[in-house]
Amino acid sequence: MLTASMDYRYLSQVAANWTRSIPTHHRWLDVPTRWAASPRLAQPAALGILLSATLVSIFLSFHAWYRKEDHTHTRTALQALLTVITPTCSLWPPQYTELAKRASIAGSNIAVPLDTLIHDFVDGVIELRNPVMDLAHLVSSGCPVGGWTICISVEWKWWTEALEWWLVSKSTGRIGSSRKSPSRFPYFHPLGFLLHPVATTCSSEPLITLDYGLGISLPRAGSVVRVEFTSFSPHLRTLSAAQIIATLPFTLSHGPHRCPRSLSSVLELLVASGNVTVHSVTNVSADYERALADVYEKISWDPQMRKEWANAFGLKKWRLDRFLIALEAALVRRRWIERWAVHVSKT
């Protein structure tokens, strides 16, 4: 406690000596020397120093406690993230540690950037524990885990690419046309058929898939043909985040160029071709999801298939195919992508 009998001259002398010990170019405010000139300033100045020291001590103590609490929340965030994403090495990549730190400060949402998720999966940095199920949650409301919600954030670059894709599609009059060059490998590649399951059920009818083109060549009159195609859900708003994600299996695929079709456009095409009878129109999305899941399992866990795939396309293309097939299965599960089968015959 400071009293009126305190030796202010002594305090002023100590302050002046402290000031002289500072290099001249740092002495921009020579306050302590003013104390010596005016002893009445010493008491409030000394009180100010003690008050400042007390506040600094409180701040440092709180900061140390806060950092300790922050580390605890960061660890729990990483534990929650581990239920969905698995690092391929023993340590978390720094970008995910940073995401956990942000989540521990900002709230309960762990938002993984879509670009980071795709690139790290393709580069072999991470794996998904249950790709189809986890992606189905990630792309919509997120995965709730222990008080945390793990979700995907869609960067603006994906809107830009999707907008360009849509503009090119509209200008050419066909959904799915793009600036991409044709596939680097021919359609008759021995693994090409697995890049996309064209059949969804075991059927005895001849099958025509419209995913790779608009042409329909029906067989002889009287025979029934099964025409299959993939389409976006009509409930998706144009250029919404959901539709941006739904375009990825088409825009990122390195395989044969695929084009989603609307049900109405396909029916118009069939009617315009003439002498065609439409027998039935069936939504086969559930079968299609199972077909995609089967393909994912084959290229992921079958040793021979995995080896042939990696040798044919390279490890990164193999990982990209795995991700896109799992993503499409998740999108079908969410009903953002649909699969249709139309039975027709030539009259």
N, C-alpha and C positions, 0 to 999 in steps of 0.2 A: 504494500500500500504506500503510495506517495504521500509525504507530509510537507507542510510549509517549511520545515527545517531542513529539507533535503538540500544538499550542496549543489545548486544549479550550475555554479561555476565549474565544478568538477565534471558534471555531465557535458557541459559545453566544451571543456578542454578535451575530453575523450572523443567527442564527435568531431572536433576540429582535427585531432590527430588521425582519426579514421579517414577523414576527407583527404588529408595530405597524402595518405598512403595509396590513394587511387591515382592512376595515371592522369596527367593533366588533360588529355584529350577526352577522358571519360567524365570529367567534372563539369557536366553541363548545368548542374543546379547545385550551387554551393550553399545548401541550406544550413548545415551545422555551424558554419562560421557566423551565420546571422544570430545563432543562439548566444554566442559569446558577446556580440554587440548589444543584444537585448535579452537579458536574463529572464524577463517576464515571458518570453516565448518558450522557455525551456519546459515549463510544466505541461502545457498542452501538447507540445511536441513529444515529450516523453510518454504521455498518455497515449498519443497516437501510435507510437512505436509499439507499446505493449498491446494495444488493441489490435494492431495489424498482425503482430506475432501470434496472438491468440486465434485470430481468424484464419491465418495460414495453417496453424496447427490443426484446427478443426477441419479445414478443407482437405488437408493431406490425409487425416484419419478417415474422413468420409470417402475420399477417392480410393484409398486402399481397400476399404470395405466394399465399395461399389464394384471395383475391379474383381474382387474375390467372388462376389455374387454374379457378375457378368460371366466369369469363367465357368461357374456352375451351370448357368443357363445355356452357355455355349455347348458344354458337354452333353446336356440333356437334348439339345437340338440335334447334335450329331448322332446321338443314339436313336432319336426318332428317324432321322434321315437314313440310318443304317437299315431300317426295316424295309425300305424301298430300293435304295441305291447301295450297291456294294463296290467299294474301291478294289481294283485288281491288285494293289500292293498293300502292304501292312499299314501304311499311313494314309490319312485323308489328303487328297490334293488341296493345295492352298485355296483354290476358288470356292470349295465347299466349306472349308473352315471359315472363310470370310462370310459366306451366306449364313452360316449358323450364328456368327457374331452379330450380324445385322438383325437377324430374327430375334436374338436374345434381348436386343435393345428396343427394337421397333414394335414388337408384338409377338403373336403366336403363329404367324404365317411364315413358312420357309418357301420362298418363291425361287424356283430354279429356272434360269433363263432357258428358253427353248433351244437357242443356238448352242449354249454350253452343253445341254443334255445330249443333243445330237452329235456334236463334234467329239465329246468325250467318250460316247459309246462307240463311235466309228474308230476312234484312235485307240480303243482298248483300255482306256483309263478307268472306266466304270462298267458295271453290269447291273441289270435290273433283276431283282429277285423273282418276281412273277410278272414278266413283261406285259402280257395281254391284260391281266387284271389291274396291275398297277397303272398302266398307261390309260386304261379306261377311267380310272379315278383322277389321275393327274390332269387330263385334258378338260375335265369338267369342274367338279366342285372341290377336288383335291383329296388327298389321303389323310384322314384324321388318325393321328398316332399320339397317344399319351398327352393330350392337351395341345399338341401342335397340329398344324394343317400344312401338308406338303403339297405344293401346287406348281404349275408351270406359268411363267410369264412370257408373253409373246412380244418380241421386239418389233420395232417399226420396220426393220428390213424385210420381215415376212409379209407385211402388208404391201410394201413396195413391189416385191416379186409377184405376189398374188394379183395385184392390180394390173401389172404388166401382162401376166398370163391371161387374165380375163379380157383385157383390151385386144390382145392378139387373137384370142378365141372369137370374140365378137366380130372383129374385122374380117376374119376368114370364114365366118359362118358356121364354125364347128367348135363345140366345147372340147377343150383339151389340146387344140393346136398350140404350139409354142415355138420359141426360138431355138429350142434344143436341137442338136444334131441327131441323126439317127443312131441307133444302137451300134456299139462297136463290134458286136458279134452277131452272126446271122441267126435267123429264126430257127434254123435246123440244128443249132448247137445242142448236144445231147442233154445239157442241163437247162436249156432255155424254157422248157415246158414248166419247170418248177419255179420260175421267177414269178409266176402268178397262176394260181389254180383256176383253170378255165372251166372245169366241171365242178359242180357242187354236190351232185348226187349220182349214184350209179344208175344210169338210165340206158335203155336199149335204143332210144331214138338218136339219130344223127344230131350232132351238136354244132351250132354256129355261135361263136362269141363275137360280140361287137366292140369289145374293149380295144381292139387294135385296128379297127377300120369300120367304115360305114357300109361297105359292100355286102350284099346278101345274094348268094347264089343258091336257090332252092333246087332240090333234086327233082326227080320225075313227079308227075302229077299223082296225087293220092297219098304220097308218103308224108308222114308227120315229122317235122323238124323242131328241135328245141333251140330257141334263140335266147342266149343269155347276155346280160350286160350289167355294168355297175353304174350307179347314179348317186348324186348327192340327195340327201333328204330335202324335200320341198320346204321343210320347216326351218332350214338354215337361212338366216338373213345374209344377203350378199355382203361380202367383205367383213362379216362379223368375225370375232376371234375363233369361233367354232368352225366357220367355213375356211378360214386361213389354215387351220390345222388339218382340216379334211382334205385340202388340196395336196398335202405333202406326199402321200403315196404316189401321186401322179407326177408331180413336178420334180421330185428328188430321185426317182427311179432311174437307174442306168440301163434297165432292160428295154425290151421292145416298147415303143411308145404307146401309152394307154390313154384312152379318151373316155371320161365319164359321159353317159347319155341320160337324158331325161326320159321317163316312161312315155310321155306324150309325143316326143320327137320320134321315138322308135315306132310307136303305133302309126304315126303319120307316114313314116317311111315304108312300113309294111303295106299300108293301104295304097300308097302311091305306086308301089311296084306292080299292082294289078294282079288279078287271078290268084289272090291269096286269101285263105280263110284263117282267121284267128280263133283257135279252139279254147285257149285258156291263158290267163295272165296270173302268175303266182309269185309272191314275194318269198324268195328262198334265202333270205339273209341269215337265218339261223344255221342252215346247212353251209352257207358260204363262210361264216365265222369258224365253224369246225374245220373246214377245209384249209383255211389260212392257218389255224392253230396246228394242224397236222404238218403242214409244210414247214412251219417254224421249228417244230420238234425235230423233223428230219434233218434240216440243214444245221441245227444247233448241236444235236447229240448223237446222230449217227456218224460213227468215225469215218466210214468210207465216203459217205455223202459230203461230210465236212471237208475232208481232204480234197476230193474232186472239185468242190466248189471253190475252195481257196486257191487251188492250182489254176483253175480256169479264169477266175476273176480277180484274184488277189485278196489279201486279208481285209483290207478296208472295204472293198465292195461286198465281201461276204458279210461283214458286220453291218454295213448299210442295209443290205437286203434283209437281214434278220430284224433290224430295227423297224424298217418300213412294213414288213409283213406283220410283225406284232402290233404296230401302230394301226394298220388297217383293220386287223381283227378287233382291236379295241374300239375303233371308230364304228365298226359294224355293230358291236355290242351296245354302243351308245346310240345307235340308230341315226348317226350322222351320215353314214354311207349305207346304201341299200343295194341288194342284188335281186334282179328280176329274171324270171324265166317265162318266155312266151312260146306256146306250142302253136305252130302254124303248119298249114299244108297248102300245096299248090293245086289249084282246081283246073 
